[in-house]
Amino acid sequence: MLKLGNINFETTPLFLAPMEDVTDSAFRWICKDFGVDVLTSEFASSEALIRNIEQTKIKLKFKTEERPFGIQLFGNKADAMCEAARFAETFSPDFIDINWGCPVKKIAGKGAGSGIFQNIPLMIEITRQVVQAVKIPVTVKTRLGWDENNKPIVEVAERLQDVGIQMLTIHGRTKAAMYTGKADWTLIGKVKENPHMTIPIVGNGDVTTAEKALEVKNRYHVDGIMIGRGAVGNPWIFPACKAALEQNMVLPPPSIAERLRICKQHFQLALQEKGEHYGIVSLKKHYKPYFKDIENFKELRIKLLTTNSVEEIFAVFNQIEEKYAME
């Protein structure tokens, strides 16, 4: 059972990983409809929040139906992180998540995200202060370490627990690995089997199929599973994983008609949430996986990726329907 504050799960919960420019409100809504258990905001800069940047503040908004919901923050200064956490708390999320995992240069290069692995005492101290700054649970998402020669996650996990976090999510790569190679779950398993650890441990990395979800659950005994890139354009991964984890069942893949239906729904939600320009842009990362492995689809996919007209996109949707003779 996973417990986080007042949230309790009797079965293994599935988390949607926060991904910049991907896990916006429209996509979160789709995933929630498909059974994801826990959602988190796109990461928000603590510095931008305390400077009252409207574009960042928007990231903190969510619908009641999205609960349980966490707001994820990043930064490298304790005072800014605490102030941002207190501000985020006014939006009434279920928890605050600290991002000690992002490997991209513009964040890690400034000592935030997984860049904090070069200063672990600062990681612990900022986390301690954020825990004390708010009344709701604080969680952390992080990586194994800086590089292959520096993977201190087993020790770091204990220290983070000691300063009061209530859940830890671990991505099975180092900062240096970025998103390349295979995620290494062995150290996630060692954190979970550490007798000193009492908080829930959520595993993340390369869970792109229901079979993989079942494998990591059975082998590493994590309390929850976080899915990132495997969910992009593929919300069906959540019911498939639940069927595998809870009933040892294999669900059939969605039909092309079903994929088109959900893609259109996603697009309409994005238009409502973001307007025409940003709504069109936001779907471009999803089209390829939505229509993966369809024969002779390249021309239609290029049209979806290159058009900047709502009418033209719906016209392409109609072409897809006609070409693949869907009822």
N, C-alpha and C positions, 0 to 999 in steps of 0.2 A: 504493500500500500504506500502511495506517495502522499505526504501531508505537507502543505505549505500554507502557514497561517490558518485560515478557516477553510481552506480548500482541501478536500480529501478525494483520492481516487482509489477505488478498490482494485482496478486492473491497471495495466501499464499504460500511462497516458502518453499521447503523442503531442509533440510540440512543433509549431511552425517556426523555423529559425528566422530571426529578424535579418532581412537582407535589404540593403539600401537600394531604393528605386525599384524594388520588387514587391515587398510585403506592405504595400499601401492598403488603404481601407477596402478598396474594391476586391483585391485578391484575398485579403484576410476574410472578407465576407463569404467569398466562394469556398474557401477552405473550411470555414466554420460550418457551412451548409453540408460539407462532405464529412464532417465528424471530427475535425482536429479538436483536441482538448484544450490546449493552452496557446494563446496568441501573445505576441510581443510587438511593440511599435518598431518602426525603423529606428536605427540608433540616432539619438539627438545629442548635439554638441552642448556640453555644459556651458562653455563660454558663450555660445550663441544664445542660449536661453537666458543667461543673466544679463545679456545685452539687449534682450527683448526683441530678437529677430523673429519676425512674424512667420517666415517660411519654416523655421524650426519649431516654433510653438504649435503649428498646425499638426506636426507629427504626433503630438501628445493627445490629440482628440481621438476618441473611440466611441463606438456604440455600446449600449448596455448589453446587447445580444452577443458581443464579442468576449464577454467575460468567461473564464478567468483571463485577465489581461494585465500584462506588465509593460512598463515604460522603461526602455533601455537608454542609458546615458553613457557618454564617454568623455574623457578629459584626463588631465594629468596634474591638476591642482586641487588640493583638498577643499579650499574655501569655495571655489567655483562649483565643484561637484556637490558639496553639501547644500549650497544655495539652490542649485538646479534641482536637486532631489526634493528639497522642500517645496519648490514651485511645482514640480511634477506631481507631488503628493496631492496638491489642490485639485487635480483632475480625477482623483479617487480611483487610481488603478489598484489592482489587487497586490501588486508588488513592484519594487524598483529593481531593475537588473543593471548591473555594472558590466560594461563591455571591456574586458581585459583580453579580448581575443582577436580583434580585427587586425589583419596583417598588412593592409594597404599602406603604402609609403606616406601618404599625406596625414595619416593618423599615427601609425606605429613609429614613423620617423620623428614625431614630436614627443615620443615617450608615452603616448596614450595607447589604447588597445593593447595588442600583444607586445608593443614596444616597452611596456612596463616590466617585462621580464629582465630587462637590464638594470632594474632597480626594484627588486622584490620588497625590501623594507618599505619603500614608498607605496607599492601596491597594497600592502597590508595596512599601512597607516591611513591611506585614503579610504579604503574599505571600512575600517573601524569607525572613522568619523562619519561616513555616510550612514552606516547602521545606526549610529547614535543620533543622527540629525532628523530621522523620520520615525513615524510610529508604525508604519506598515513593514512587512517583510522585505528584506534586501537579499537579492540573489546575485550570483556572478556567472558570467560565461567567459571561458578562457580556453587556452590551448595547452599543449604538453610542455611547452617551453620555448626558448629562443631558437635553437637549432638542434641537430642530431647529437651534438656533444653537450647539450645543456637542456635537459628535460626534467626539471625539478617538481613536476606536478604533484607527486605523492606527498611531498613535504609541504608544498604550497597549499594544497587542499586542506590539510590539517590546520595550517595557520589561518586560512580564511574562515574555516569553521570556528576557530577559537575567538575570532573577533566578532562573530555573531551572524554570519550569513545563514540563510535558512534553506538554500538549495544551491548546488553547483552543477553547471553544465560544462562538459569538456569536449572540445573538438579534437579529434585524434590526429592533429598535425601540429608542427611547430610553426613559429612565425616565419622562419626561413623557407619552409615548404610552401607557403602561400596556399594554393588550392591544387597543387600538383601531386603526383604519386598517389599512393593508397593511404587512407586514414589508418592509423595504428591504434587499435582498440585495446592492446594489451595493457598499457598503462592506465587506461580508463578502468579496466578490470581490477588492476592493483589498488587503485584508489577505492573502488567499491568494496574490495575484500579487506581493506585495512580495518582492523577492529576498533580503531580510535574514531573512525568516521561514523557519525550518527545521522547526518543530514542526507536528504535524497541526492543521488547522483544521476544526472541525465547525460546520456551519451549522444554524440553527434559526429557525423562524418561518413559520407558514401552510402547512406541508407537510401538507395534508389529503387528498391523492390521490397515487396512484402517478405520474400524469402530472406533477404538480408536483415530485415527487422527481427524476424524470428531467430535467426542465427545469433545476432549480437545479444539479444535478450537471454537466450539459453546459455550462451557461452560466458557472458560477462556479468549477467544478473543486474544490469542497471535498473534503476527505479522508473526511468522514463526514457523516451527516445525522441530526439529532435531531428527533424527532416528539413533540409534546406533546398539545395538545387534539385533534388529528386521530386520536389513538389511543384516546381515552376512549370506552368502549363500542364500540370498533371495532378489535380486535386484528388483523383481516384486512388492515389497511393494511400490515402488515409483509411478509407473503408477496406482496402485490400490488406493493409497492415493489421487492422483490427480483426479482420476475419482470420488471418494467420495466427495472430497472437492469442486470441481468445477462443477460437473454435478449431484451429488447425485446418482451416478451409482455404481453398484457392478460388478467388473470384475471377470471372472472365473479364478480359480487357474491354474497355468501352468501345462501342461502335463508332464509326466515323460520324454518324448522325448525332450521337450523344456528345462527341467531342465538339462538333460544330455548335450544338445547342448551348453548351457551357461557355465556349469561347465568345459567342454572341452575348450571352448574359454578362460575362466578365467585361466585355467592351462597353456595354450599356451602363453598367455600374461605374466604370472608369470615367465615362463621359459625364455622368451625373456628379461625381465627386470632384473631377479635375477640370472640367470644361473640354472643349474640342481639342485644342493643341496638346495639352499634357495627357489627356485621355488617350489620344492616338499614340503618342510616344510611349506611354506606359505599357501598352500591349505588345510592343515589338520584341521584348525579351521572352514572351510567352508563345508566340505563334509557332516557332519551330517545334517545341515539344508538344503543343496541342495537336499538331498534325504530323507527328513523327511516323516514319515508316509507311507513308502512303505513296503508292506508286505514281510516278509522273506528276508529282506535286510541286516541283521546283518553280515553275513559272508562276503558279498561283501564290506561292510563298513570297516570291520576290515582289509581286504586286502588293501584298499585304505589308511588306516591310518598307516599300518605297512611296506608297501613296500617302498624301497628307489631307485627304478629303474623307469625311465621314460617309458621304454618299457612295464614294468609290469603294470604300472598305465593305460596306453592306452589299455592294454589287458583286464584289469578289466572294463574299459569303454565299450569295445566290448562285454564283458559278460553281462553287464547291458542291452545293446541294444538287445542282443539275448534273454535274459531271459524274458524281458518284451515285446518282439515282437513288437518293434516300427518300424513304417514305415519311 
